[in-house]
């Protein structure tokens, strides 16, 4: 590959499809236990990975309870503090909250929690749509290295990463025909090119 820069390479698989399925079931069970069932809960997935996890949580919770929690999707693009810095061409997706937030316990759902900035942006976006009774945070992976004082209430996998590592939740809904897995990637400097 010509040019400079860094490449992300997969160092190892942290969880396979079976482990991801177990994490989703455990998260769903914990949410149901803490909130004494599915009634009054709204799962709000942060686009896009968080929405896929929220949909899976909803399916599991419905199987367990016989009642599905509400489901919504939140696009936080314009609430990000780096929207015009780190994102060259931000793509804005729809926010879909087909229910009244007031008095509802919202469980924000994301795939990977890192600095806390995505969760902060999601909280900012939520208050533009109403005043939930409570907001909880569920994540498939907490990779540490927080920059803001935000913690998840429900965590599928917790680990500490270094600054040159990243964690990616590869979900089958991503449209690339891949099996579910969670991978640890590291940044590798691209080889120099001859002039």
Steps between C-alpha positions, in 0.01 A plus 500: 500500500663828399523798726566545869277469803401226734313178437281312745574131509315233696715377788255250641137402531365579845160334453350274234134481392402271788662731756330806351163321524566416867592864570175623347296251704681596821455874434130447430453296818679765709287779354181304574612418853599854591182649354267221617387408150466659159208734575595868496838435335609648168812360336656780295781387274769747399537468123620278359667228704304585812172464314591146390578407861175663621297299249659178625440598862135569422456158338655324798303701755175424317581129503565511875216730607238446232499877466737711293645827620460805279769543235646817356802620305710806567733672255751712690704633207413867551546471877859378475765746614716402201230509232686756289852400603537122503225421251584622148148439365262421784213272402182569689259212555144521629413520866192289562334528840139392434396539864489764771827517693342673799479261793676218313815323611729529200778249457748651256673220312836516321741241370829638640556751782831682476554868587140563608449770237243298303297436815520870593375596154217245531393653833497846340290370211254322730410811699398670175224237470368488855576436864544130581440383856849347495775425249719190520785396270557151360804417287625182341865598572658750740856551380603750768702819446214737591536873437167590662352378831256256339459136594274225370234336716516178297817366334542186291882501490735730689868545419775760506653602169802709412493821296609319182231233527133503408211260548248424229173316540439329166128419482326303227252785446790707364424364153842354426400135545729463800434298813467679832825557681683756707856571395792688646686698238830682523640786304794411283699760313472458128828408333686789335467532126789540260513826313 
